[in-house]
Amino acid sequence: MNLRRRLTSAAAAGVMAAAALVFGGAQPAAADQIGTCPYPKVCLYNSTTYTGNYYASYQVVTNYYQVPPSRRQPITVVNTRNDDIAWVRYVAFGNQFTTCLTPGARLYVNPAGGNATVTGIMINSASTC
């Protein structure tokens, strides 16, 4: 395997590991906001925290991905919903990934050395992934 392919594979593995880091656990959150994201929304922040202004929010259950405005890393996604999961679709290192956020969970997407862009949010009425 050549060096470029090994670096790309290692970078993609790092993205998956970093993106899989979901905070907040699987327990439902109280009907309240998380950081500055109000209940019952899924909010996207163009920062490493969820305490500033979010640049997009969603609250409608759909069977398709809603496309947020394009922003580059770092991106934090927060799910304040009590009983609904949120699927987050994003691109990093030229690869597409999806991560499921349980009620009350947060996701931090910031791959080292690569750009990440959230390309879709889909809220589903299921309470578990």
C-alpha positions as CSV (number, residue, x, y, z in Angstrom):
1,M,0.0,0.0,0.0
2,N,1.5,3.3,-1.0
3,L,2.0,6.2,1.5
4,R,-0.9,8.3,0.2
5,R,-3.4,5.4,0.5
6,R,-2.1,4.6,4.1
7,L,-2.5,8.3,5.1
8,T,-6.0,8.5,3.6
9,S,-7.0,5.2,5.3
10,A,-5.6,6.4,8.6
11,A,-7.3,9.8,8.3
12,A,-10.7,8.2,7.5
13,A,-10.2,5.9,10.6
14,G,-9.5,9.0,12.7
15,V,-12.6,10.7,11.4
16,M,-14.8,7.7,12.3
17,A,-13.2,7.5,15.7
18,A,-13.6,11.2,16.4
19,A,-17.2,11.4,14.9
20,A,-18.2,8.3,16.9
21,L,-17.5,10.2,20.1
22,V,-21.1,11.0,21.1
23,F,-21.5,12.7,24.5
24,G,-24.6,12.5,26.7
25,G,-25.4,8.8,26.7
26,A,-28.6,7.1,25.6
27,Q,-30.7,8.4,28.4
28,P,-33.5,10.8,27.4
29,A,-32.9,14.4,28.2
30,A,-35.4,16.5,30.2
31,A,-37.6,18.8,28.2
32,D,-35.1,21.5,28.3
33,Q,-32.4,23.1,26.3
34,I,-28.8,21.9,26.0
35,G,-26.4,24.8,25.9
36,T,-28.2,27.4,23.8
37,C,-30.1,24.8,21.7
38,P,-33.8,25.0,22.8
39,Y,-36.1,22.0,23.2
40,P,-37.2,20.2,20.9
41,K,-34.6,21.0,18.3
42,V,-31.5,19.5,16.7
43,C,-28.9,22.4,16.5
44,L,-25.7,22.8,14.5
45,Y,-22.9,25.0,15.8
46,N,-19.8,26.1,13.8
47,S,-17.7,25.7,16.9
48,T,-16.3,23.2,19.4
49,T,-19.0,24.0,21.9
50,Y,-22.8,24.3,22.0
51,T,-22.9,27.6,24.0
52,G,-22.8,30.2,21.3
53,N,-25.1,30.9,18.4
54,Y,-26.1,27.9,16.3
55,Y,-26.2,28.3,12.6
56,A,-29.1,25.9,11.8
57,S,-31.8,24.0,13.8
58,Y,-34.4,21.4,12.9
59,Q,-37.4,20.0,14.7
60,V,-39.6,18.3,12.1
61,V,-39.6,14.5,11.9
62,T,-38.9,13.5,8.3
63,N,-38.1,10.5,6.2
64,Y,-35.5,12.4,4.3
65,Y,-32.3,14.4,5.1
66,Q,-32.8,18.2,5.5
67,V,-29.8,20.0,4.1
68,P,-28.2,22.6,6.4
69,P,-26.2,25.6,5.2
70,S,-22.7,24.6,4.3
71,R,-20.2,25.1,7.0
72,R,-16.7,23.7,7.6
73,Q,-15.2,22.2,10.7
74,P,-15.4,22.3,13.6
75,I,-19.1,21.3,13.9
76,T,-21.0,20.4,17.0
77,V,-24.5,18.9,16.7
78,V,-26.9,18.7,19.7
79,N,-30.2,16.7,19.9
80,T,-32.5,18.2,22.6
81,R,-35.4,16.0,21.8
82,N,-36.8,13.6,24.4
83,D,-37.9,10.6,22.4
84,D,-36.5,11.1,18.9
85,I,-33.2,10.2,17.4
86,A,-31.4,12.3,14.8
87,W,-29.3,11.0,12.0
88,V,-26.3,13.2,11.1
89,R,-24.8,12.8,7.6
90,Y,-21.5,14.5,7.0
91,V,-18.5,14.4,4.6
92,A,-14.9,14.2,5.8
93,F,-11.7,13.4,3.9
94,G,-13.9,12.9,0.8
95,N,-15.9,10.1,2.5
96,Q,-19.6,10.2,3.6
97,F,-20.5,9.1,7.1
98,T,-23.7,8.9,9.2
99,T,-24.0,8.9,12.9
100,C,-27.1,8.4,15.0
101,L,-27.7,10.8,17.9
102,T,-29.9,9.5,20.7
103,P,-32.1,11.9,22.7
104,G,-30.0,14.4,24.6
105,A,-26.8,13.4,22.8
106,R,-24.1,15.7,21.3
107,L,-21.7,15.0,18.4
108,Y,-18.5,16.8,17.8
109,V,-17.1,16.5,14.2
110,N,-13.6,17.8,13.8
111,P,-11.2,15.5,12.0
112,A,-7.6,16.3,12.6
113,G,-6.1,17.8,9.4
114,G,-9.3,17.4,7.3
115,N,-12.4,19.3,6.4
116,A,-15.8,18.1,7.5
117,T,-19.1,19.4,6.4
118,V,-22.5,18.3,7.7
119,T,-24.7,17.5,4.7
120,G,-27.9,16.4,6.2
121,I,-30.0,16.1,9.4
122,M,-32.9,13.6,9.6
123,I,-35.1,13.4,12.7
124,N,-36.7,10.0,13.3
125,S,-39.5,9.2,15.8
126,A,-37.6,6.1,17.0
127,S,-36.2,6.6,20.5
128,T,-33.1,4.3,20.0
129,C,-30.6,3.9,17.2
